[in-house]
């Protein structure tokens, strides 16, 4: 069982898999919804914190990469629009659904967000989405299995 929870942690830590996919899969696999949500939260938050604290190196990489490209990707454009319209809280809450947590944190920091508010808003956002995905999956899966 430790292996399954380790995979949940790693899956949540990987950009594009994240909690939106990993939490429902873990719960449907029969793992404890509570522990799946806790482990997925910690996995996702760990890599977001690493990104926030390592942003200077990432900014240098991005700056070198931007010289080669002339425009943002489709996801990047969505992130910039979210940032311009809703600011940091909007980007933090819409990010996990629209572009991914890691990309949202990166875009927010590149666009000028301070580290401390970014950490606070991303932590709240990840916790909220873990609760939403975990509760919806657990309740939905429970209803589905009881009706069989």
Buried (B, 14 or more C-beta within 10 A) or exposed (E): EEEBBEBBBBBBBBBEBBBBBBBBBBBBEEBBBEBBBBBBBBBBBEBBBEBBEEBEEBEEEBEEEEEEEEEBEEBBEBBBBBBEEEBBEBBBBBBBBBBBBBBBBBBBBBBEBEEEBBBBBBBEBBBEBBBBBBBEBBEEBEEEEEEE
